[in-house]
Amino acid sequence: MQNRIYYSRDAEMMAQRNRLLVALFAALVGGSIGAIMALLFAEQRGEEVRGHLADQSETTFRKVRDGVEHFAKDVQKTVEHAR
């Protein structure tokens, strides 16, 4: 696809946009199919899965928050040191 010759910048931009839309559509369809398959073949009840997901998201949120706070402190120290 790199060897294509476009006769205008507009044609090239339209081709890029179309490729992006196709890729996004494929990702959406693939994600939807994966979610449906996961729900159909789940080994746990819905309540258990929701509880597990809530626990995991809370843990992940805490880890991200702590990482961002640590990064902010490091940046602050670097800025103070640079002065």
VMD Tcl script that builds the backbone (N, CA, C; Angstrom):
set m [mol new atoms 249]
animate dup $m
set s [atomselect $m all]
$s set {name element resname resid chain x y z} {
  {N N MET 1 A 0.805 -1.196 0.000}
  {CA C MET 1 A 0.000 0.000 0.000}
  {C C MET 1 A 0.850 1.263 0.000}
  {N N GLN 2 A 2.096 1.132 0.357}
  {CA C GLN 2 A 2.974 2.291 0.403}
  {C C GLN 2 A 3.312 2.801 -0.994}
  {N N ASN 3 A 3.145 1.956 -2.018}
  {CA C ASN 3 A 3.564 2.328 -3.360}
  {C C ASN 3 A 2.449 2.989 -4.166}
  {N N ARG 4 A 1.347 3.290 -3.564}
  {CA C ARG 4 A 0.250 3.923 -4.285}
  {C C ARG 4 A 0.587 5.371 -4.598}
  {N N ILE 5 A 0.112 5.800 -5.740}
  {CA C ILE 5 A 0.305 7.192 -6.138}
  {C C ILE 5 A -1.062 7.873 -6.084}
  {N N TYR 6 A -1.145 8.914 -5.303}
  {CA C TYR 6 A -2.384 9.681 -5.194}
  {C C TYR 6 A -2.218 10.964 -5.992}
  {N N TYR 7 A -3.302 11.345 -6.671}
  {CA C TYR 7 A -3.228 12.509 -7.542}
  {C C TYR 7 A -3.562 13.803 -6.824}
  {N N SER 8 A -3.988 13.677 -5.578}
  {CA C SER 8 A -4.224 14.884 -4.787}
  {C C SER 8 A -4.061 14.535 -3.309}
  {N N ARG 9 A -3.795 15.544 -2.535}
  {CA C ARG 9 A -3.670 15.352 -1.079}
  {C C ARG 9 A -5.013 14.936 -0.495}
  {N N ASP 10 A -6.106 15.452 -1.062}
  {CA C ASP 10 A -7.444 15.084 -0.588}
  {C C ASP 10 A -7.718 13.600 -0.786}
  {N N ALA 11 A -7.312 13.050 -1.918}
  {CA C ALA 11 A -7.521 11.627 -2.186}
  {C C ALA 11 A -6.718 10.779 -1.210}
  {N N GLU 12 A -5.504 11.209 -0.915}
  {CA C GLU 12 A -4.673 10.476 0.042}
  {C C GLU 12 A -5.284 10.515 1.436}
  {N N MET 13 A -5.766 11.694 1.839}
  {CA C MET 13 A -6.391 11.833 3.162}
  {C C MET 13 A -7.657 10.977 3.259}
  {N N MET 14 A -8.445 10.945 2.192}
  {CA C MET 14 A -9.673 10.146 2.187}
  {C C MET 14 A -9.335 8.663 2.299}
  {N N ALA 15 A -8.301 8.216 1.609}
  {CA C ALA 15 A -7.883 6.812 1.679}
  {C C ALA 15 A -7.416 6.467 3.091}
  {N N GLN 16 A -6.661 7.354 3.731}
  {CA C GLN 16 A -6.215 7.112 5.108}
  {C C GLN 16 A -7.402 7.052 6.058}
  {N N ARG 17 A -8.353 7.953 5.880}
  {CA C ARG 17 A -9.535 7.973 6.738}
  {C C ARG 17 A -10.341 6.687 6.569}
  {N N ASN 18 A -10.480 6.231 5.318}
  {CA C ASN 18 A -11.214 4.986 5.072}
  {C C ASN 18 A -10.518 3.792 5.713}
  {N N ARG 19 A -9.192 3.741 5.630}
  {CA C ARG 19 A -8.453 2.643 6.277}
  {C C ARG 19 A -8.643 2.674 7.785}
  {N N LEU 20 A -8.622 3.871 8.364}
  {CA C LEU 20 A -8.827 4.012 9.798}
  {C C LEU 20 A -10.228 3.557 10.196}
  {N N LEU 21 A -11.234 3.941 9.431}
  {CA C LEU 21 A -12.611 3.538 9.737}
  {C C LEU 21 A -12.779 2.026 9.650}
  {N N VAL 22 A -12.158 1.415 8.651}
  {CA C VAL 22 A -12.230 -0.046 8.524}
  {C C VAL 22 A -11.557 -0.714 9.717}
  {N N ALA 23 A -10.407 -0.201 10.138}
  {CA C ALA 23 A -9.699 -0.775 11.281}
  {C C ALA 23 A -10.511 -0.615 12.564}
  {N N LEU 24 A -11.112 0.563 12.773}
  {CA C LEU 24 A -11.935 0.782 13.963}
  {C C LEU 24 A -13.162 -0.121 13.953}
  {N N PHE 25 A -13.793 -0.271 12.795}
  {CA C PHE 25 A -14.955 -1.139 12.690}
  {C C PHE 25 A -14.579 -2.589 12.994}
  {N N ALA 26 A -13.443 -3.031 12.457}
  {CA C ALA 26 A -12.990 -4.407 12.705}
  {C C ALA 26 A -12.701 -4.620 14.186}
  {N N ALA 27 A -12.082 -3.631 14.835}
  {CA C ALA 27 A -11.793 -3.744 16.264}
  {C C ALA 27 A -13.091 -3.787 17.069}
  {N N LEU 28 A -14.063 -2.983 16.694}
  {CA C LEU 28 A -15.347 -2.964 17.387}
  {C C LEU 28 A -16.075 -4.296 17.234}
  {N N VAL 29 A -16.097 -4.823 16.032}
  {CA C VAL 29 A -16.759 -6.104 15.793}
  {C C VAL 29 A -16.029 -7.216 16.545}
  {N N GLY 30 A -14.706 -7.219 16.483}
  {CA C GLY 30 A -13.938 -8.240 17.197}
  {C C GLY 30 A -14.134 -8.168 18.691}
  {N N GLY 31 A -14.141 -6.950 19.244}
  {CA C GLY 31 A -14.380 -6.791 20.682}
  {C C GLY 31 A -15.773 -7.237 21.076}
  {N N SER 32 A -16.741 -6.933 20.248}
  {CA C SER 32 A -18.119 -7.346 20.541}
  {C C SER 32 A -18.259 -8.861 20.518}
  {N N ILE 33 A -17.670 -9.477 19.520}
  {CA C ILE 33 A -17.725 -10.942 19.438}
  {C C ILE 33 A -17.017 -11.552 20.645}
  {N N GLY 34 A -15.884 -11.010 21.020}
  {CA C GLY 34 A -15.162 -11.515 22.192}
  {C C GLY 34 A -15.970 -11.367 23.469}
  {N N ALA 35 A -16.640 -10.232 23.630}
  {CA C ALA 35 A -17.457 -10.024 24.831}
  {C C ALA 35 A -18.625 -10.993 24.869}
  {N N ILE 36 A -19.260 -11.209 23.733}
  {CA C ILE 36 A -20.386 -12.148 23.685}
  {C C ILE 36 A -19.919 -13.561 24.001}
  {N N MET 37 A -18.797 -13.961 23.434}
  {CA C MET 37 A -18.265 -15.304 23.703}
  {C C MET 37 A -17.894 -15.452 25.175}
  {N N ALA 38 A -17.322 -14.415 25.760}
  {CA C ALA 38 A -16.946 -14.476 27.169}
  {C C ALA 38 A -18.189 -14.631 28.044}
  {N N LEU 39 A -19.247 -13.926 27.708}
  {CA C LEU 39 A -20.483 -14.054 28.491}
  {C C LEU 39 A -21.119 -15.422 28.327}
  {N N LEU 40 A -21.060 -15.963 27.120}
  {CA C LEU 40 A -21.673 -17.267 26.876}
  {C C LEU 40 A -20.927 -18.396 27.580}
  {N N PHE 41 A -19.614 -18.293 27.671}
  {CA C PHE 41 A -18.823 -19.378 28.226}
  {C C PHE 41 A -18.273 -19.080 29.625}
  {N N ALA 42 A -18.833 -18.095 30.294}
  {CA C ALA 42 A -18.364 -17.745 31.636}
  {C C ALA 42 A -18.630 -18.892 32.604}
  {N N GLU 43 A -17.686 -19.126 33.503}
  {CA C GLU 43 A -17.818 -20.210 34.468}
  {C C GLU 43 A -18.429 -19.741 35.778}
  {N N GLN 44 A -18.534 -18.428 35.967}
  {CA C GLN 44 A -19.069 -17.893 37.214}
  {C C GLN 44 A -20.394 -17.195 36.942}
  {N N ARG 45 A -21.152 -16.999 38.018}
  {CA C ARG 45 A -22.403 -16.260 37.914}
  {C C ARG 45 A -22.098 -14.780 37.701}
  {N N GLY 46 A -23.056 -14.059 37.181}
  {CA C GLY 46 A -22.889 -12.645 36.877}
  {C C GLY 46 A -22.509 -11.818 38.096}
  {N N GLU 47 A -23.139 -12.108 39.245}
  {CA C GLU 47 A -22.841 -11.355 40.466}
  {C C GLU 47 A -21.390 -11.542 40.887}
  {N N GLU 48 A -20.901 -12.770 40.765}
  {CA C GLU 48 A -19.513 -13.049 41.139}
  {C C GLU 48 A -18.550 -12.325 40.198}
  {N N VAL 49 A -18.857 -12.346 38.912}
  {CA C VAL 49 A -17.996 -11.684 37.931}
  {C C VAL 49 A -17.985 -10.178 38.181}
  {N N ARG 50 A -19.158 -9.595 38.412}
  {CA C ARG 50 A -19.227 -8.153 38.672}
  {C C ARG 50 A -18.450 -7.786 39.930}
  {N N GLY 51 A -18.574 -8.601 40.978}
  {CA C GLY 51 A -17.815 -8.344 42.203}
  {C C GLY 51 A -16.320 -8.411 41.965}
  {N N HIS 52 A -15.893 -9.423 41.217}
  {CA C HIS 52 A -14.469 -9.577 40.906}
  {C C HIS 52 A -13.974 -8.396 40.074}
  {N N LEU 53 A -14.755 -7.997 39.078}
  {CA C LEU 53 A -14.365 -6.857 38.248}
  {C C LEU 53 A -14.288 -5.573 39.063}
  {N N ALA 54 A -15.237 -5.390 39.986}
  {CA C ALA 54 A -15.220 -4.190 40.832}
  {C C ALA 54 A -13.972 -4.170 41.702}
  {N N ASP 55 A -13.633 -5.315 42.282}
  {CA C ASP 55 A -12.421 -5.396 43.111}
  {C C ASP 55 A -11.167 -5.112 42.283}
  {N N GLN 56 A -11.089 -5.719 41.108}
  {CA C GLN 56 A -9.927 -5.531 40.249}
  {C C GLN 56 A -9.807 -4.081 39.793}
  {N N SER 57 A -10.948 -3.443 39.426}
  {CA C SER 57 A -10.859 -2.059 38.983}
  {C C SER 57 A -10.481 -1.136 40.111}
  {N N GLU 58 A -10.949 -1.419 41.312}
  {CA C GLU 58 A -10.568 -0.583 42.458}
  {C C GLU 58 A -9.071 -0.712 42.733}
  {N N THR 59 A -8.569 -1.931 42.679}
  {CA C THR 59 A -7.136 -2.162 42.896}
  {C C THR 59 A -6.308 -1.466 41.813}
  {N N THR 60 A -6.725 -1.606 40.570}
  {CA C THR 60 A -6.009 -0.968 39.470}
  {C C THR 60 A -6.046 0.540 39.605}
  {N N PHE 61 A -7.211 1.095 39.972}
  {CA C PHE 61 A -7.334 2.539 40.151}
  {C C PHE 61 A -6.380 3.027 41.234}
  {N N ARG 62 A -6.315 2.293 42.352}
  {CA C ARG 62 A -5.405 2.679 43.437}
  {C C ARG 62 A -3.958 2.653 42.971}
  {N N LYS 63 A -3.580 1.616 42.232}
  {CA C LYS 63 A -2.203 1.511 41.739}
  {C C LYS 63 A -1.868 2.661 40.789}
  {N N VAL 64 A -2.782 2.983 39.896}
  {CA C VAL 64 A -2.553 4.088 38.956}
  {C C VAL 64 A -2.455 5.404 39.712}
  {N N ARG 65 A -3.368 5.621 40.670}
  {CA C ARG 65 A -3.349 6.863 41.450}
  {C C ARG 65 A -2.039 6.998 42.209}
  {N N ASP 66 A -1.600 5.913 42.847}
  {CA C ASP 66 A -0.333 5.953 43.584}
  {C C ASP 66 A 0.844 6.220 42.651}
  {N N GLY 67 A 0.812 5.604 41.464}
  {CA C GLY 67 A 1.883 5.828 40.493}
  {C C GLY 67 A 1.925 7.269 40.012}
  {N N VAL 68 A 0.746 7.843 39.772}
  {CA C VAL 68 A 0.690 9.237 39.327}
  {C C VAL 68 A 1.175 10.162 40.437}
  {N N GLU 69 A 0.770 9.892 41.678}
  {CA C GLU 69 A 1.233 10.717 42.797}
  {C C GLU 69 A 2.745 10.636 42.940}
  {N N HIS 70 A 3.302 9.436 42.815}
  {CA C HIS 70 A 4.750 9.250 42.907}
  {C C HIS 70 A 5.451 10.001 41.774}
  {N N PHE 71 A 4.901 9.907 40.572}
  {CA C PHE 71 A 5.475 10.607 39.420}
  {C C PHE 71 A 5.423 12.119 39.633}
  {N N ALA 72 A 4.299 12.616 40.164}
  {CA C ALA 72 A 4.161 14.061 40.402}
  {C C ALA 72 A 5.190 14.535 41.429}
  {N N LYS 73 A 5.413 13.728 42.467}
  {CA C LYS 73 A 6.414 14.093 43.467}
  {C C LYS 73 A 7.808 14.123 42.852}
  {N N ASP 74 A 8.113 13.138 42.009}
  {CA C ASP 74 A 9.415 13.117 41.334}
  {C C ASP 74 A 9.600 14.327 40.439}
  {N N VAL 75 A 8.557 14.696 39.712}
  {CA C VAL 75 A 8.636 15.872 38.840}
  {C C VAL 75 A 8.839 17.123 39.679}
  {N N GLN 76 A 8.109 17.216 40.782}
  {CA C GLN 76 A 8.235 18.381 41.657}
  {C C GLN 76 A 9.654 18.484 42.214}
  {N N LYS 77 A 10.228 17.350 42.641}
  {CA C LYS 77 A 11.593 17.359 43.148}
  {C C LYS 77 A 12.581 17.779 42.060}
  {N N THR 78 A 12.377 17.290 40.846}
  {CA C THR 78 A 13.257 17.633 39.736}
  {C C THR 78 A 13.183 19.123 39.419}
  {N N VAL 79 A 11.964 19.666 39.432}
  {CA C VAL 79 A 11.799 21.096 39.160}
  {C C VAL 79 A 12.443 21.926 40.246}
  {N N GLU 80 A 12.263 21.543 41.519}
  {CA C GLU 80 A 12.873 22.281 42.619}
  {C C GLU 80 A 14.395 22.191 42.551}
  {N N HIS 81 A 14.900 21.038 42.177}
  {CA C HIS 81 A 16.346 20.847 42.058}
  {C C HIS 81 A 16.919 21.673 40.913}
  {N N ALA 82 A 16.150 21.829 39.841}
  {CA C ALA 82 A 16.614 22.577 38.665}
  {C C ALA 82 A 16.694 24.084 38.984}
  {N N ARG 83 A 15.940 24.534 39.924}
  {CA C ARG 83 A 15.955 25.977 40.255}
  {C C ARG 83 A 17.221 26.256 40.980}
}
mol reanalyze $m
mol bondsrecalc $m
mol representation Tube
mol addrep $m
